[in-house]
Amino acid sequence: MINAKQIRAIVEDNVGFDLAINGRKRYQSDARALFYKLCREYTNDTFETIGNELNKNYATVLHGVHKVFPVTDQVLYTSIKQQINNSGRRAIGIKALNTIANIEHAVNWSDLNKEQKEFIQQNYLLHHSTRG
């Protein structure tokens, strides 16, 4: 699961500035509102916890989600959501590869018969041409 720090990094990469900067310019408040909304969607963090990430109070986050976010750039929002979703898929893929590596390391291949080796190779997409 993604956390607020990761979401912050993705949003900052997209907008090109630090979200914690105290500024009231439209592009700054919109970017923070996107961050708040994404945190609410992708984490179980409270308004207070989300605000703490940018040194803002819970009321600021609440205002950002309910009043500022609806008038933000929805194309940017959609783009960032896709990036977050893709980063999650990559993390799942990495976790699967680590699981396969752990199985590969834990199995004593010399103790397995041919059928057992084939089953593991077919079900875990492993290739052990060098193993007996």
C-alpha positions in Angstrom: 0.0 0.0 0.0 1.2 3.5 -0.8 1.8 6.0 1.9 1.6 9.8 2.1 5.3 10.3 1.6 5.2 8.4 -1.6 2.2 10.3 -2.8 3.9 13.5 -1.9 6.9 12.6 -4.0 4.8 11.7 -7.0 2.8 15.0 -6.8 6.0 17.1 -6.3 7.6 15.4 -9.3 4.6 16.4 -11.4 4.2 20.0 -10.2 7.9 20.8 -9.8 8.0 22.3 -6.3 7.9 21.4 -2.6 4.3 21.1 -1.4 5.2 22.3 2.1 6.1 25.8 0.8 3.7 28.3 2.4 2.1 30.0 -0.5 -1.4 31.1 -1.5 -0.9 31.2 -5.2 -3.5 29.1 -7.1 -1.0 26.6 -8.5 0.3 25.9 -4.9 -3.1 25.5 -3.3 -4.3 23.3 -6.2 -1.2 21.0 -5.9 -1.7 20.7 -2.1 -5.4 19.9 -2.7 -4.5 17.2 -5.2 -2.1 15.7 -2.6 -4.8 15.8 0.2 -7.4 14.1 -2.1 -5.0 11.4 -3.2 -4.0 10.7 0.3 -7.6 10.3 1.3 -8.2 7.9 -1.6 -5.0 5.8 -1.3 -4.3 5.8 2.4 -6.3 5.4 5.6 -4.7 8.5 7.0 -6.9 11.0 8.9 -7.1 14.7 7.8 -4.8 15.5 10.7 -2.1 12.9 9.7 -2.2 14.1 6.1 -1.9 17.7 7.3 1.1 16.9 9.4 3.0 15.7 6.3 2.9 19.4 5.0 2.8 21.2 8.4 -0.9 22.0 7.9 -3.8 21.5 10.3 -6.7 19.2 9.7 -9.1 22.1 8.8 -6.8 23.1 5.9 -6.8 19.6 4.6 -10.6 19.4 5.0 -11.0 22.7 3.1 -8.6 21.5 0.4 -10.4 18.2 -0.2 -14.0 19.7 -0.2 -13.6 23.2 -1.6 -10.3 23.5 -3.6 -10.0 20.0 -5.1 -13.2 20.2 -7.2 -11.8 23.2 -9.1 -8.3 21.7 -9.7 -6.9 20.4 -13.0 -8.6 17.0 -13.3 -6.3 16.0 -16.1 -3.3 16.3 -13.8 -5.3 14.5 -11.1 -6.0 11.6 -13.5 -2.4 11.5 -14.6 -1.1 11.3 -11.1 -3.6 8.6 -10.2 -2.4 6.5 -13.1 1.2 7.0 -11.9 0.2 5.9 -8.4 -1.7 2.9 -9.7 1.3 1.9 -11.9 3.7 2.2 -9.0 1.5 -0.2 -7.1 1.6 -2.7 -9.9 5.4 -2.5 -10.0 5.5 -3.0 -6.3 3.3 -6.1 -6.6 5.6 -7.4 -9.4 8.7 -6.9 -7.3 7.0 -8.6 -4.3 6.2 -11.6 -6.6 9.7 -11.8 -7.9 11.0 -11.7 -4.3 8.6 -14.6 -3.4 9.8 -16.6 -6.4 13.5 -15.9 -5.4 12.7 -17.1 -1.8 11.1 -20.3 -3.1 14.0 -20.8 -5.5 16.5 -20.4 -2.6 14.6 -22.5 -0.1 14.0 -25.5 -2.3 16.6 -28.2 -2.2 16.3 -29.1 -5.9 18.3 -32.4 -5.5 15.6 -33.8 -3.1 12.8 -33.3 -5.6 11.6 -35.8 -8.2 11.0 -34.8 -11.9 7.3 -34.2 -11.4 7.8 -31.9 -8.4 10.4 -29.9 -10.2 8.2 -29.5 -13.3 5.2 -28.4 -11.1 7.3 -25.7 -9.4 8.7 -24.5 -12.6 5.3 -24.3 -14.3 3.5 -22.7 -11.4 6.2 -20.2 -10.5 7.6 -19.5 -13.9 11.0 -20.6 -12.9 13.7 -21.7 -15.3 16.3 -24.1 -13.9 18.1 -25.4 -16.9 21.3 -25.8 -14.7 19.6 -27.7 -11.9 19.3 -31.5 -11.9 
